[in-house]
Amino acid sequence: MADYDPKTDVHVTAGPTTGGGGLYFIVGALAVAVLVGGYFMLGAPGLHSDVARAPDRNVNVTVEQPSVPAQAAPAPASPQRQQ
Protein backbone atom coordinates (compact mmCIF):
# COMPACT_ATOMS: atom_id res chain seq x y z
CA MET A 1 0.00 0.00 0.00
CA ALA A 2 1.22 3.49 -0.80
CA ASP A 3 2.21 5.82 1.96
CA TYR A 4 -0.47 8.38 2.77
CA ASP A 5 0.62 11.47 4.60
CA PRO A 6 -2.32 13.69 5.49
CA LYS A 7 -1.38 17.28 6.01
CA THR A 8 -2.33 18.13 9.53
CA ASP A 9 -0.98 21.66 9.58
CA VAL A 10 -3.69 23.08 7.23
CA HIS A 11 -6.31 25.06 9.10
CA VAL A 12 -9.60 25.95 7.42
CA THR A 13 -11.60 28.72 8.96
CA ALA A 14 -15.17 29.36 7.97
CA GLY A 15 -16.09 32.89 6.95
CA PRO A 16 -19.01 34.75 8.40
CA THR A 17 -22.30 33.18 7.41
CA THR A 18 -24.78 35.42 5.66
CA GLY A 19 -28.52 35.08 5.61
CA GLY A 20 -28.77 35.86 1.89
CA GLY A 21 -30.21 39.32 2.57
CA GLY A 22 -28.98 40.71 -0.74
CA LEU A 23 -30.68 37.93 -2.67
CA TYR A 24 -33.94 38.46 -0.81
CA PHE A 25 -33.78 42.18 -1.55
CA ILE A 26 -33.26 41.61 -5.29
CA VAL A 27 -36.05 39.02 -5.51
CA GLY A 28 -38.40 41.32 -3.56
CA ALA A 29 -37.58 44.31 -5.79
CA LEU A 30 -38.27 42.23 -8.91
CA ALA A 31 -41.59 41.02 -7.49
CA VAL A 32 -42.67 44.58 -6.69
CA ALA A 33 -41.64 45.74 -10.19
CA VAL A 34 -43.70 42.97 -11.81
CA LEU A 35 -46.75 43.75 -9.66
CA VAL A 36 -46.59 47.50 -10.35
CA GLY A 37 -46.06 46.91 -14.07
CA GLY A 38 -49.01 44.51 -14.22
CA TYR A 39 -51.21 47.00 -12.36
CA PHE A 40 -50.62 49.69 -14.95
CA MET A 41 -50.57 47.42 -18.01
CA LEU A 42 -53.81 45.63 -17.15
CA GLY A 43 -55.72 48.85 -16.57
CA ALA A 44 -55.46 50.79 -13.38
CA PRO A 45 -58.85 52.00 -12.14
CA GLY A 46 -59.32 55.68 -12.87
CA LEU A 47 -56.61 55.71 -15.51
CA HIS A 48 -59.08 55.61 -18.40
CA SER A 49 -61.51 58.35 -17.43
CA ASP A 50 -62.78 59.19 -20.93
CA VAL A 51 -64.25 55.82 -21.85
CA ALA A 52 -67.24 56.06 -24.22
CA ARG A 53 -69.87 57.90 -22.25
CA ALA A 54 -72.83 59.91 -23.39
CA PRO A 55 -72.42 63.65 -22.97
CA ASP A 56 -74.16 65.30 -20.05
CA ARG A 57 -76.04 67.64 -22.39
CA ASN A 58 -79.70 67.35 -23.32
CA VAL A 59 -79.97 67.36 -27.13
CA ASN A 60 -83.42 68.02 -28.61
CA VAL A 61 -83.84 67.39 -32.34
CA THR A 62 -87.09 68.37 -34.06
CA VAL A 63 -87.77 67.25 -37.63
CA GLU A 64 -90.69 68.92 -39.38
CA GLN A 65 -92.52 67.33 -42.28
CA PRO A 66 -92.99 69.45 -45.43
CA SER A 67 -96.45 71.03 -45.71
CA VAL A 68 -96.98 69.83 -49.32
CA PRO A 69 -95.92 66.31 -50.24
CA ALA A 70 -93.23 66.15 -52.90
CA GLN A 71 -94.24 65.39 -56.46
CA ALA A 72 -93.36 61.93 -57.70
CA ALA A 73 -90.59 61.95 -60.26
CA PRO A 74 -91.79 61.16 -63.80
CA ALA A 75 -90.96 57.70 -65.10
CA PRO A 76 -88.06 57.61 -67.55
CA ALA A 77 -89.14 57.45 -71.18
CA SER A 78 -88.60 54.09 -72.78
CA PRO A 79 -86.62 54.12 -76.03
CA GLN A 80 -88.89 53.78 -79.04
CA ARG A 81 -88.12 51.38 -81.80
CA GLN A 82 -88.22 52.69 -85.36
CA GLN A 83 -89.61 50.54 -88.13
Helices and strands as residue ranges (DSSP letters): H 21-41
